[in-house]
């Protein structure tokens, strides 16, 4: 199997995994991968249970279609995915879903942030909310250059979750972690007031996590520069 075929199969595997975990419904959400000078992305309005690698659409990095199966169309969020790649040269995969708890935060315009959860501060620092933009239009990503920074995920106001990483499994693991953290914080707040970690510890955890993310980004960029 070629690398291109492996990536297409990987996209399908992630899509089906998200569907099984109820992170998307049958026709929503989208996944993409940057591969050399092109992007591979899920088609629009295809039942996730029947999606196959042959259905994955190829575009160049400007969105021009290079491969498109008959009667299929690229995701309506194709430009949004491309913007992530343009803003973040280290990102190789993007996962967009509407997982329930994280999307509830997005609907309320609430960033996912907590001084009470260790993993939250190491892994994310926070998951910010990008201001609302109409899905499927350039308004949804107009502020990406201000919000993506060195985060590994953001919430799209009134919409859902956008996670990204240096590969499909990494991007999916981020999306999964965002939902788990959102669910944990929601339940904790139903039980009472979460007990905060000491401020100096929170600061240290966030700094450690940020250093790890920056180092990971630098390693990826250096690797890509060596290849080019």
Secondary structure, 3 states (H helix, E strand, C coil): CCHHHHHHHHHHHHHHHHHHCCCCCCCCCEEEEEECCEEEECECCCCCCCCCHHHCEEEECCCCEEECCCCCCECCCHHHHHHHHHHCCCCCEEEEECCHHHHHHHHCCCCECCCCCHHHHHHCCCECEECCCCCCCHHHHCCHHHHCCCCCEEEECCCEEEEEECCHHHHHHHHHHHHHHHHHHHHHHHHCCCCCCCHHHHHHHHHHHHHHHHHHHHHHHHHHHHHC
